[in-house]
């Protein structure tokens, strides 16, 4: 696992715990239900970093990530 995947796992666990009404500690900070938006923002950031590390994300075209193929329907194929 990379650092990004480790951090994503921690943020997912923290989000789940907060949604269950528990408190979560990150270093010296205690997070509660009112900190849910903070944890969700962190989770989205780490999800983006994990996605950027995947080989498919690196190979995808830079113009929106859409791929297409061309079909020929004429008889001169």
C-alpha positions as CSV (number, residue, x, y, z in Angstrom):
1,X,0.0,0.0,0.0
2,X,1.1,3.5,-0.7
3,X,0.9,6.4,1.6
4,X,-2.1,7.7,-0.3
5,X,-4.0,4.4,0.1
6,X,-3.1,4.3,3.8
7,X,-4.4,7.8,4.3
8,X,-7.5,7.1,2.3
9,X,-8.2,4.1,4.5
10,X,-7.8,6.2,7.6
11,X,-10.2,8.9,6.3
12,X,-12.8,6.3,5.3
13,X,-12.6,4.7,8.8
14,X,-12.9,8.2,10.4
15,X,-15.9,9.1,8.3
16,X,-17.6,5.8,9.1
17,X,-16.9,6.3,12.9
18,X,-18.2,9.8,12.9
19,X,-21.3,8.8,11.0
20,X,-21.8,6.1,13.8
21,X,-21.6,8.9,16.4
22,X,-18.1,8.1,17.6
23,X,-15.2,10.4,18.1
24,X,-12.0,10.0,16.1
25,X,-8.5,11.1,16.9
26,X,-6.0,12.3,14.2
27,X,-2.7,13.1,16.0
28,X,-3.7,15.5,18.8
29,X,-7.1,16.5,17.3
30,X,-10.4,14.9,18.3
31,X,-13.1,14.9,15.6
32,X,-16.8,14.7,16.1
33,X,-20.0,14.9,14.1
34,X,-19.5,18.6,13.5
35,X,-16.2,17.9,11.8
36,X,-17.7,15.5,9.2
37,X,-17.3,18.0,6.4
38,X,-13.6,18.3,7.2
39,X,-13.2,14.5,7.1
40,X,-15.1,14.2,3.9
41,X,-13.0,16.9,2.2
42,X,-9.9,15.0,3.3
43,X,-11.3,11.8,2.0
44,X,-12.0,13.3,-1.4
45,X,-8.5,14.7,-1.6
46,X,-6.9,11.3,-0.8
47,X,-9.3,9.6,-3.3
48,X,-8.0,11.9,-6.0
49,X,-4.4,11.1,-5.1
50,X,-5.0,7.4,-5.1
51,X,-6.7,7.7,-8.5
52,X,-3.8,9.7,-9.9
53,X,-1.4,6.8,-8.8
54,X,-3.2,4.1,-10.8
55,X,-1.8,3.1,-14.1
56,X,-5.1,3.7,-16.0
57,X,-5.2,7.3,-14.7
58,X,-1.7,7.9,-16.0
59,X,-2.5,6.4,-19.5
60,X,-5.8,8.1,-20.0
61,X,-5.9,10.9,-22.5
62,X,-5.7,14.4,-21.1
63,X,-8.8,15.8,-22.9
64,X,-11.4,14.6,-20.5
65,X,-10.5,10.9,-20.2
66,X,-13.0,9.7,-22.8
67,X,-12.1,6.9,-25.1
68,X,-13.8,6.1,-28.3
69,X,-13.6,3.7,-31.3
70,X,-14.5,4.0,-34.9
71,X,-16.9,1.7,-36.7
72,X,-17.2,1.5,-40.5
73,X,-20.6,0.4,-41.8
74,X,-19.9,0.6,-45.6
75,X,-19.3,-2.4,-47.8
76,X,-15.8,-1.2,-48.7
77,X,-14.4,-2.4,-45.4
